[in-house]
Amino acid sequence: MMNKFTLRRVMTMSFLMLLSTLTFAQTARLQGRVLDNEGNSVVGATVQFIGQQSATSTGPNGAYSFSNVSPGSYKVGVYMIGYDQAEQTISLAVGDNTLDFTLTSFASSLDEVVVIGYGTQKKGDLTGSLTTVSSKDFQKGLISSPEQLIAGKVAGVQITTSGGQPGGGATIRVRAGASLNASNDPLIVVDGVPLSTGEISGVGNPLSLINPNDIETFTVLKDANATAIYGSRASNGVILITTKKGTSGKPSFNFSSQNSLAKVANKVDLLSADQIREYVNTEGNDAQRASLGDANTDWQDEIYREAFASDNNLSVAGAIQPNLPYRVSLGYLSQQGILKRDLLERTTAGINFAPKLFDNSLQIDINLKGSISNSQFANQDAIGAAIQFDPTKPVYTENRFGNYYEWTQYNNNTQQDDPNPNAPRNPVALIDLKDDNGKVARSFGNIQFDYALPFLPELHANLNLGYDVSRGQGSTSIPAYAASNINTLGEITRYKKEITNTVGEFYLNYTKDLTDIQSNINATAGYGYYDNRSKEYNFDRTSADGTVLSTPTFPFDIPHNRLISYYGRLIYTYADKYIFSGTVRTDGSSRFSEENRWGVFPSVGATWRIKEESFLKDNNTISDLKLRLSYGVTGQQDGIANYSYLPNYVRSMNESLYQFGNTFYNMYTPVAYDKNIRWESTATYNGGIDYGILNGRLSGSVDVYFKKTKDLLSTIPIPVGTNFSNLLLTNVGNMENKGVEFSLNGAAIRKDDLNLDLGFNFTYNHSKVTNLTAVDDPNYLVEQGGISGSTGNNIQAHVVNHVPYSYRVYRQVYAEDGSPLEGIYEDLNGDGIINDNDRYFYKSPLPTYLLGFTAQLNYKKWTLNTVLRSNIGNYVYDNVSSNFASRYNVLDPNGPINNAPTSFLGAQFEQKQYNSDYYIHNASFLKMDNLSLSYAAGSIFRNGGGRLTISANMQNVFTVSKYKGVDPEIDGGIDNRFYPRPRTYVLGVNLDF
């Protein structure tokens, strides 16, 4: 007989089984097949619930299935290289559901829609050169700033971070830029809002105020036919960013968390404490030997650390009603820097509503983004000090400088030891004793109305009202006892800047199929108003106790400029084979006088879809072949001062007053000005071929371009008395850029459980200055590239017939054993004298070739990603060695003993040889930016929801280069006090529910 205990267990198990069965019965199963337009199975296609991580691949017969899905409304998408993306909406009921897809071959239709200026266009109809990168192809890992998402992904685009500082600055160049003295930054437009250019006080990189997790696509417009619709702001390319939107169906949540540990990847290779002691004991005098310490301090270890970061994001997307989709997101990032005390904390929020009214004839798109950033900036002067400071000295010792060891000398006036002004300051003290904090609040957004007129539905009226506002403020504080500011008894500074940019745009778009003549026309005409205003506050600089050290001349400044624009575009398509486009934009800027205020920027382009011709249409090997030709003119006004066409006067500082009687007055000094200053303009010729092979399994493009920029701003000498200076900034310069871009994307493997996608892009670019003066003077140069250790010395220059920023150096003479001979240079002009006239132009920091490589391997639920980049032909000036690798530096006659890089042991220079080409090094490199492995664990909730993906990632994996410095990728090409890029290890989770 069954006892009560056994009966109870059986009943309990039966109840649990019944409960489990009932729970399972409340879930849905989705299955179906994916076929091509000829009824053949499509194997290896990705099927995904849009807005969620749940995805699968089709099997040998094109079949797919999802189990344990919560009932409700879903949008399902299918993606496959060589085919157009397909999407369908389905309401899943409890039990089995079927949804089949038919994919349209890339060979028969190029209907993918891409974003262009003021509208969208089918990819197959493009006449300009552009590249779109979507979120599934972004760089992986801990990404704190949006531009990092597409590094190495786009031919013709170079993205260089300034170093490893959290939220630090970055340089973006599209086809190498088009200016010498104005801005080379591309115009960045987010959801129709042009972002403010320039710096925002209190943050290293303004773009870091945008949450990368909110971004859906980047579209890079490169040639003039693609960019001329933006007129005077488009010479350096245009980047269109589209953020993620809401989806139909019930609310879907996404939570992601990435936690990382960053370590110093490379440090400057310095002499050890024992090597310094050996050298000083051998080469130094008695006083220097006596000053040696007995410590073994690695100053770089003292200032760097392992840094932790956590990036967390939560979003919900859905629809309140079928015609009211929404998305709301929150993000929080906390990122330490590897330089001690560096910290970035950023909180972001985003809202998107996209209602459709009046039977979908009125579409409204509301985008709001906001962020608050709190930064603690470490004192980067410590990086240079850690290279130079004597490793035989301890970090701490008892003294009046906060007990940080400092080199001192006796001051007869104060009757005490003061910091030696010729010695570096203690690196740890520089970090610990400087509080530098910044806080920035930024918000940007817009509301956009698109209305199809009821009496003419082909005609749409579009109104876009947007804004970009920010407030940045902060302060620095150094105590009175800090050796770095002992003469002023400390220092307190403040800063504050407010930026308010508003935009108003209205355009009409008319699209009409003229079937009788096999034609289509797409016409756009519009107006734009852009108001850019900022307010910069000026504050007293005081000592630590509040004593005023300096007072600003004015309490604030209000820079202000305005741009008004009229623009139009016409695209004509005949027989789906021949496409012609023309754009024109006229801009009026308050930065120029009335006579030069307006500029006209036209472009024309043509596309021949060769694949649609009868001789290729039925070709099964070539799936796409298209020829593009374009020409256009774009302009440049960013970086040009607001009022440089007007007479300007500079008011003297309050420390420089002139006395009349018993009263002191500020004096005003006139500044040289050019009333005829005008736009920089760039004419671009572009030819391109887009291709697809094997049903799109291989695809890519080739572009050849030539850019000629005229009216470049350049400072030239002028006759004395003709203006208020003998130098004038005016429009006289010319420059040429020519290049080739190539991209190839391929599906190398397509099997049931195994897929491999590869991508490669290649860029060649050569830039040359062709004019710098109003009259022909091939020897005139504009010095650039100031270096450390030699006040007023520049190592780079712009000069005619050379690459911009070419190094200007002496040609070093070497001994038979290959060692450089100190102070011995070639007499290049043969006059028997070695002087400045013997310096020549040698190499440049600009790379000649850019390469990018991406790979993604999918095996069942595992995904492996990697991204590699390479720059070839870029050279670096080693300012670390030129400044520190000499006997004069190590055995400083002014008292201190200093450290030096190990390169000192090779040259053994007595004096510093700043201008020798010995310090110009080939910095070509190959980098693996990213290596990522993820696992789609699937559902973790009993009802089939909660799809979990786990990932591990390494960033800055390795670098291959001949350059022996910390990093060959140096923005600007001068290696000095470089903040090392860390190697970062990331663990992440992503949960959809």
Number of C-alpha atoms within 10 A of each C-alpha: 3 7 7 9 9 10 11 12 11 12 12 12 12 12 12 12 12 12 12 14 11 11 14 19 13 17 22 21 19 18 14 16 19 26 20 15 14 10 10 13 20 22 22 26 26 16 23 19 18 19 23 19 19 22 20 20 27 23 19 14 15 21 19 23 18 19 17 21 22 19 17 15 16 22 17 19 18 24 17 21 20 24 26 21 16 15 16 14 15 15 11 20 17 16 16 13 16 12 16 14 20 19 25 19 20 24 25 17 16 17 16 14 13 17 21 21 18 19 11 10 16 14 17 22 26 22 28 27 25 23 19 19 17 14 18 9 16 22 24 25 24 26 20 24 21 20 20 21 25 21 21 26 27 26 27 26 22 22 17 18 20 21 19 19 24 28 27 19 20 20 16 21 18 24 27 23 19 31 26 18 14 17 19 21 24 23 21 22 18 18 22 23 25 22 19 23 15 12 15 22 22 26 27 21 20 23 22 24 25 24 27 21 23 25 19 16 22 25 20 27 27 28 34 35 31 27 32 34 28 26 27 29 24 31 35 28 30 28 26 22 22 18 20 23 22 21 23 22 20 18 21 20 19 20 18 19 19 22 20 21 19 23 18 20 16 13 16 20 14 21 21 19 21 14 15 22 21 13 16 21 15 10 13 18 11 10 9 17 18 11 15 19 14 13 14 15 17 21 23 23 12 14 22 19 17 15 21 19 21 19 21 19 21 19 21 21 25 23 20 15 12 13 16 18 23 25 23 21 22 20 22 20 22 20 26 25 27 27 28 21 22 21 23 26 20 24 20 22 21 23 22 23 20 22 19 19 13 10 8 13 15 18 20 21 20 21 25 18 22 21 22 20 23 21 25 21 25 23 21 19 14 25 24 19 22 25 26 27 27 31 29 23 23 18 20 15 13 9 12 14 21 17 14 21 21 27 22 17 15 12 12 9 6 8 8 11 14 19 22 18 13 13 20 23 25 26 27 23 23 23 22 17 20 21 18 22 20 22 21 24 21 21 20 25 25 23 20 21 19 21 21 20 13 11 7 9 13 14 19 21 18 21 19 21 18 23 22 21 20 22 20 23 21 20 15 15 18 23 22 21 19 26 28 24 16 17 14 16 19 23 25 23 17 18 17 21 22 20 22 18 22 22 19 17 21 19 19 19 21 17 17 13 13 12 10 6 9 11 17 18 17 18 19 20 19 19 18 16 17 19 15 19 17 18 16 17 17 18 16 18 17 20 23 19 12 13 15 13 13 14 15 15 16 12 11 14 12 13 14 17 18 16 18 17 21 21 22 20 22 18 22 18 21 15 13 16 17 18 23 21 23 22 26 23 24 20 22 20 22 17 24 25 19 12 10 17 17 19 19 19 25 23 27 23 24 24 24 21 21 17 22 21 13 9 9 15 15 14 13 11 13 19 26 30 22 22 20 23 22 25 24 25 29 32 28 24 20 21 14 18 13 17 17 20 20 17 13 14 12 12 15 16 15 16 12 12 14 13 10 8 6 6 8 12 13 16 14 12 12 13 15 20 20 17 17 17 23 26 26 25 27 27 21 24 20 25 22 22 20 19 20 24 19 17 19 23 20 22 23 20 21 21 22 18 22 19 25 20 24 22 20 26 23 25 18 20 14 13 9 10 8 9 15 14 15 13 16 18 17 22 22 19 24 25 25 21 20 19 20 21 23 21 21 17 21 21 18 14 15 15 16 17 17 16 19 18 19 18 20 22 23 20 25 19 20 19 23 18 21 20 25 27 20 14 9 9 12 13 8 16 18 17 17 17 18 14 22 19 14 13 8 8 15 19 22 28 21 25 24 22 14 19 24 24 25 24 30 26 23 27 20 18 18 14 9 8 6 9 12 19 15 18 16 14 20 15 16 16 13 9 10 9 12 17 13 11 12 18 21 16 20 18 23 25 27 23 21 18 20 24 24 23 21 21 19 18 18 21 14 14 16 17 18 18 21 22 25 23 22 21 22 18 16 22 27 27 30 22 21 25 22 26 22 23 28 24 21 17 21 23 22 16 11 13 16 23 29 22 27 27 21 17 19 20 13 10 17 15 19 16 16 20 19 23 23 23 24 19 19 22 20 20 26 23 19 18 18 20 21 21 21 21 19 19 18 20 15 19 20 13 12 13 19 21 19 22 20 22 21 19 20 20 23 24 24 17 19 15 18 14 19 12 18 14 23 19 23 24 27 21 18 18 25 23 21 20 19 21 21 22 24 22 19 23 21 21 20 20 18 21 23 22 20
